Amino acid sequence: MRTTVSLSDDLFRSAKPFLGKRSFSHFIREAIRRYVIQLERERLAKEMEEGYRFEAESPSLDPIWSTVEGDGL
């Protein structure tokens, strides 16, 4: 997919030394890919934290299993 992106001159100049032999398009694709992975990880961590917090406040585990959970198998 082709798209047009507007960048400030300062941002473009800041990125230029890191291009190496890559095209600017390749550099941008890689930067977006890495940022999306980071955002996905942050979203997953938030969902897990919310799930743990909810479980701590309202346990769904039958109380009879709490001894197994605490003692291990």
C-alpha positions as CSV (number, residue, x, y, z in Angstrom):
1,M,0.0,0.0,0.0
2,R,1.3,3.4,-0.8
3,T,0.6,6.4,1.4
4,T,2.0,9.8,2.0
5,V,3.4,10.8,5.4
6,S,4.3,14.3,6.5
7,L,7.3,14.6,8.8
8,S,8.9,17.7,10.3
9,D,12.3,18.6,8.9
10,D,13.8,18.0,12.3
11,L,12.4,14.4,12.5
12,F,13.6,13.6,9.0
13,R,17.1,14.9,9.8
14,S,17.2,12.9,13.0
15,A,16.3,9.7,11.2
16,K,18.6,10.2,8.3
17,P,21.9,9.0,10.0
18,F,20.2,5.7,10.9
19,L,19.1,4.9,7.4
20,G,22.4,3.3,6.3
21,K,21.8,1.7,2.9
22,R,18.1,1.2,3.5
23,S,15.6,3.4,1.7
24,F,13.6,5.8,3.8
25,S,10.5,3.7,3.1
26,H,12.1,0.6,4.4
27,F,13.2,2.5,7.5
28,I,9.7,3.7,8.1
29,R,8.2,0.2,7.6
30,E,10.6,-1.2,10.1
31,A,10.0,1.6,12.6
32,I,6.2,1.1,12.4
33,R,6.5,-2.7,12.7
34,R,8.6,-2.4,15.8
35,Y,6.2,0.2,17.3
36,V,3.2,-1.9,16.6
37,I,4.9,-4.9,18.4
38,Q,5.6,-2.7,21.3
39,L,2.0,-1.5,21.5
40,E,0.7,-5.0,21.2
41,R,2.9,-6.1,24.1
42,E,1.8,-3.1,26.2
43,R,-1.9,-3.9,25.5
44,L,-1.4,-7.6,26.4
45,A,0.4,-6.6,29.7
46,K,-2.5,-4.3,30.5
47,E,-5.1,-6.9,29.8
48,M,-3.2,-9.5,31.9
49,E,-2.9,-7.0,34.8
50,E,-6.6,-6.2,34.6
51,G,-7.4,-10.0,34.6
52,Y,-5.1,-10.7,37.6
53,R,-6.6,-7.7,39.5
54,F,-10.2,-8.9,38.7
55,E,-9.4,-12.4,39.7
56,A,-7.9,-11.2,43.0
57,E,-11.0,-9.1,43.8
58,S,-13.5,-11.8,42.6
59,P,-11.9,-15.2,42.6
60,S,-13.5,-17.6,40.1
61,L,-11.7,-20.6,41.5
62,D,-13.8,-22.9,43.7
63,P,-12.6,-22.4,47.3
64,I,-11.8,-26.2,47.6
65,W,-9.0,-25.7,45.0
66,S,-7.4,-22.9,46.9
67,T,-5.5,-25.5,49.0
68,V,-4.1,-27.2,45.9
69,E,-3.3,-23.8,44.4
70,G,-1.4,-22.8,47.5
71,D,0.3,-26.1,48.2
72,G,1.1,-27.0,44.6
73,L,0.6,-30.4,43.1
